[in-house]
């Protein structure tokens, strides 16, 4: 793989990988590290993907695995720090989207990543299950519970 191909792949998928990592770990520095690690793994692998969707799914799965590995590390067992959302560099189109995103970011990690992949990245339940390594039933349950938590946190008018 030459530099131009690597740059094209990075430009195409880096935003989605970063957003998924940030949704999982809620920390821009860690999200950037995970994004770099994900692309290093991609560029070191010799996998030929059948299409862009398969490549993006592979990158999302690697990102989710890297995030889980990070939370298992001794560093995170003893020292967890988050960057305020204002410093994350994420842009919202409306105040409602900002409120919804902030509320999503307050969900526990297992719900947050399911919501991010399903709603923000547009993956199906089956694809989300494959990426996260969970069963489809587990993903459906996580999405159901997350929607219930969001409904409670945002109120009926925001949930519609």
C-alpha positions as CSV (number, residue, x, y, z in Angstrom):
1,X,0.0,0.0,0.0
2,X,1.5,3.3,-1.0
3,X,1.3,6.7,0.8
4,X,-1.5,8.0,-1.4
5,X,-3.7,5.0,-0.8
6,X,-3.1,5.2,3.0
7,X,-3.9,9.0,3.0
8,X,-7.1,8.3,1.0
9,X,-8.2,5.6,3.5
10,X,-7.4,7.8,6.5
11,X,-9.2,10.8,5.0
12,X,-12.3,8.7,4.2
13,X,-12.7,7.0,7.6
14,X,-10.8,8.9,10.3
15,X,-13.8,11.0,11.3
16,X,-16.0,8.0,11.9
17,X,-13.2,6.2,13.8
18,X,-12.5,9.2,16.0
19,X,-16.2,9.7,16.7
20,X,-16.7,6.1,17.7
21,X,-13.6,6.2,19.9
22,X,-14.7,9.4,21.5
23,X,-18.2,8.0,22.1
24,X,-16.7,5.1,23.9
25,X,-14.1,6.8,26.0
26,X,-15.3,10.4,26.3
27,X,-11.8,11.7,26.1
28,X,-10.4,13.4,23.0
29,X,-6.7,12.5,23.7
30,X,-7.6,8.8,24.1
31,X,-9.9,9.0,21.1
32,X,-7.0,10.4,19.0
33,X,-4.6,7.6,20.3
34,X,-7.2,4.9,19.5
35,X,-7.7,6.4,16.0
36,X,-4.0,6.3,15.4
37,X,-3.7,2.7,16.7
38,X,-6.6,1.6,14.5
39,X,-5.1,3.1,11.4
40,X,-1.7,1.7,12.2
41,X,-3.3,-1.7,12.4
42,X,-5.1,-1.1,9.1
43,X,-2.0,-0.1,7.3
44,X,0.0,-3.0,8.7
45,X,-2.6,-5.5,7.7
46,X,-2.8,-6.9,4.2
47,X,-6.6,-7.3,4.1
48,X,-8.4,-6.8,0.8
49,X,-11.9,-5.6,1.5
50,X,-14.8,-6.3,-0.9
51,X,-16.1,-2.7,-0.5
52,X,-15.9,0.4,1.6
53,X,-18.7,-0.7,3.9
54,X,-16.7,-3.9,4.9
55,X,-13.6,-1.8,5.4
56,X,-15.4,0.7,7.6
57,X,-17.0,-2.2,9.6
58,X,-13.6,-3.7,10.2
59,X,-12.2,-0.3,11.3
60,X,-15.2,0.1,13.7
61,X,-14.6,-3.3,15.2
62,X,-10.9,-2.6,15.7
63,X,-11.8,0.7,17.3
64,X,-14.3,-0.9,19.7
65,X,-11.7,-3.6,20.6
66,X,-9.0,-0.9,21.3
67,X,-11.4,1.0,23.5
68,X,-12.3,-2.1,25.5
69,X,-8.6,-2.9,25.9
70,X,-7.9,0.6,27.1
71,X,-10.5,0.4,29.8
72,X,-9.0,-2.9,30.9
73,X,-5.6,-1.4,31.2
74,X,-4.1,-0.7,34.7
75,X,-3.9,3.0,33.8
76,X,-7.7,3.3,33.6
77,X,-8.4,1.2,36.7
78,X,-6.6,3.8,38.8
79,X,-6.8,7.0,36.9
80,X,-9.8,8.0,34.7
81,X,-9.9,11.5,33.3
82,X,-12.3,13.1,30.8
83,X,-12.0,16.1,28.6
84,X,-15.1,18.4,28.8
85,X,-17.2,18.0,25.7
86,X,-16.6,21.6,24.8
87,X,-12.9,20.7,24.2
88,X,-13.7,17.7,22.0
89,X,-14.0,19.8,18.9
90,X,-17.4,18.3,18.0
91,X,-19.8,20.6,16.1
92,X,-23.6,20.4,16.4
93,X,-26.1,21.8,14.0
94,X,-28.7,22.7,16.5
95,X,-28.9,23.1,20.3
96,X,-31.2,20.1,20.5
97,X,-28.5,17.9,18.8
98,X,-26.0,19.2,21.3
99,X,-28.3,18.3,24.2
100,X,-29.0,14.9,22.8
101,X,-25.3,14.2,22.1
102,X,-24.4,15.3,25.6
103,X,-27.0,13.0,27.1
104,X,-25.8,10.1,24.9
105,X,-22.3,10.7,26.2
106,X,-23.5,10.3,29.7
107,X,-24.8,6.8,29.1
108,X,-22.7,3.9,30.3
109,X,-20.1,2.8,27.7
110,X,-22.0,-0.4,26.6
111,X,-25.1,1.7,25.8
112,X,-23.1,4.6,24.4
113,X,-21.2,2.6,21.8
114,X,-24.4,0.8,20.7
115,X,-26.2,4.1,20.2
116,X,-23.3,5.6,18.4
117,X,-22.9,2.8,15.9
118,X,-26.6,2.4,15.3
119,X,-27.8,6.0,15.2
120,X,-24.7,8.1,14.3
121,X,-22.9,5.7,12.0
122,X,-26.0,4.0,10.6
123,X,-25.1,0.4,11.2
124,X,-27.9,-2.2,11.5
125,X,-28.4,-4.2,14.7
126,X,-26.6,-7.2,13.1
127,X,-23.6,-5.1,12.1
128,X,-23.5,-3.4,15.5
129,X,-23.5,-6.8,17.1
130,X,-20.7,-8.0,14.9
131,X,-18.6,-4.9,15.5
132,X,-19.1,-5.0,19.3
133,X,-18.8,-8.7,19.6
134,X,-22.2,-9.0,21.2
135,X,-25.3,-11.0,20.1
136,X,-28.0,-9.2,18.2
137,X,-30.4,-9.7,21.2
138,X,-27.8,-8.0,23.5
139,X,-27.5,-5.0,21.1
140,X,-31.3,-4.8,20.8
141,X,-31.6,-4.8,24.6
142,X,-28.8,-2.2,24.9
143,X,-30.6,0.1,22.4
144,X,-33.9,-0.4,24.2
145,X,-32.4,0.5,27.5
146,X,-30.5,3.4,26.1
147,X,-33.6,4.8,24.5
148,X,-35.4,4.4,27.8
149,X,-32.6,6.3,29.7
150,X,-32.5,9.0,27.0
151,X,-36.3,9.4,27.2
152,X,-36.1,9.8,31.0
153,X,-33.1,12.2,30.8
154,X,-34.4,14.4,27.9
155,X,-38.1,14.3,28.6
156,X,-41.0,13.4,26.3
157,X,-40.7,16.5,24.0
158,X,-37.1,15.9,23.1
159,X,-37.5,12.2,22.6
160,X,-40.0,12.5,19.8
